[in-house]
């Protein structure tokens, strides 16, 4: 189902590039305004890490883990 919806949306966006349908453009603009994503600068990208901070220390064992 997810793949079918993705294909449908891709087709509608492709259609809009050529047809310039005002009703469809208003929907696209509304979604774009709701889910706006800004491009990150190189400095901002340097601060990101998908796996977390590689220099942070892992938490120590919990007291409950030490009692066996």
C-alpha positions in Angstrom: 0.0 0.0 0.0 2.8 2.4 0.9 4.5 1.8 -2.4 1.3 2.4 -4.4 0.8 5.8 -2.6 4.4 6.8 -3.3 3.9 6.0 -7.0 0.6 7.9 -7.0 2.2 11.0 -5.4 5.2 10.8 -7.7 2.9 10.7 -10.7 0.9 13.7 -9.4 4.0 15.8 -8.9 5.3 14.9 -12.4 1.9 15.7 -13.8 2.0 19.1 -12.0 5.3 20.0 -13.6 3.7 20.0 -17.0 0.0 20.8 -16.4 0.3 23.6 -13.8 -3.1 22.6 -12.2 -4.0 25.4 -9.7 -5.9 23.1 -7.3 -3.1 20.6 -7.2 -0.5 23.4 -6.8 -2.4 24.7 -3.7 -2.2 21.2 -2.1 1.5 21.0 -2.9 2.1 24.5 -1.5 0.2 23.6 1.7 2.1 20.4 2.3 5.4 22.2 1.5 4.6 24.9 4.0 3.7 22.3 6.7 6.8 20.2 6.2 9.4 22.8 5.2 12.9 21.5 5.4 15.9 23.9 5.3 19.2 22.9 3.7 21.9 22.6 6.4 25.2 24.3 6.1 28.5 22.4 6.2 29.0 23.6 9.8 25.6 22.3 10.9 26.2 19.0 9.1 29.5 18.6 11.0 27.5 18.7 14.3 25.2 15.8 13.2 25.9 12.2 13.8 23.5 9.5 12.8 24.9 7.1 15.4 25.1 9.6 18.2 28.2 11.4 19.7 31.2 9.2 19.1 33.1 10.9 22.0 30.4 10.4 24.7 30.9 7.8 27.3 28.5 5.0 27.5 26.4 4.8 30.7 27.8 2.7 33.5 26.1 -0.4 34.7 23.0 0.1 36.9 23.1 -1.0 40.5 20.4 -3.6 39.7 22.6 -5.0 37.0 25.5 -5.5 39.4 23.4 -7.6 41.9 23.3 -11.1 40.4 
